């Protein structure tokens, strides 16, 4: 069976893909892939996602230069989620100019819980938006 | 604004949630949450997901004992993905008895690409299935 046929694509033909920094172990982002984006990722060794907002293939870093070089690709037990371990070129995965997209930490102290941005902006935010 | 209202729930009222081992950094699994599951996770300090296959709340480890104690909860830049850093009780996150769900590695050598299970089964597989 083709490795693409082994995946339990959702009703939209997509699967969630988690990108993890292969060196630091940090979870960088979650994006989506369709068959073609995964096939291109495998063929090129660089992460290609499916942009749901733009409804097109999205080669990560195509405008920012912040490519993701793929170290390994994993599939989970139910075949409905993919994990990419990547070398994050430029050390910036997020379009806001931060290292990772998961920069909002839930703070649930004595008052109401809320999200607080914890990570510094390393490059001009929004300048190089190339995904979604 | 309530922290739950800040989340961009999908059409089914769900958001993907990635669980990462807080000590090893290993990505353990990807599951789904609805409002109530996230609220219960915050309230109890233990991961509660929404089982899409069973259409009910699923306290991770409720039958296996392999609870996930939540160290921190993060939200991504688009507010449509959640990251849990957890202490994985028993060191086994996957219902197959493996450490993590992402045990299938894509091997794309000279022949056809395919997925190969790389991780050992640490406990009797299938015995304690409690999710999905």
Interface residues (C-beta under 8 A of the other chain):
Chain A: X1 X2 X3 X6 X16 X18 X20 X24 X25 X26 X27 X29 X30 X42 X72 X73 X74 X75 X76 X77 X78 X79 X81 X83 X94 X95 X96 X98 X101 X102 X103 X104 X105 X106 X108 X112 X113 X114 X115 X132
Chain B: X1 X2 X3 X6 X16 X18 X20 X24 X25 X26 X27 X29 X30 X42 X72 X73 X74 X75 X76 X77 X78 X79 X81 X83 X94 X95 X96 X98 X101 X102 X103 X104 X105 X106 X108 X112 X113 X114 X115 X132
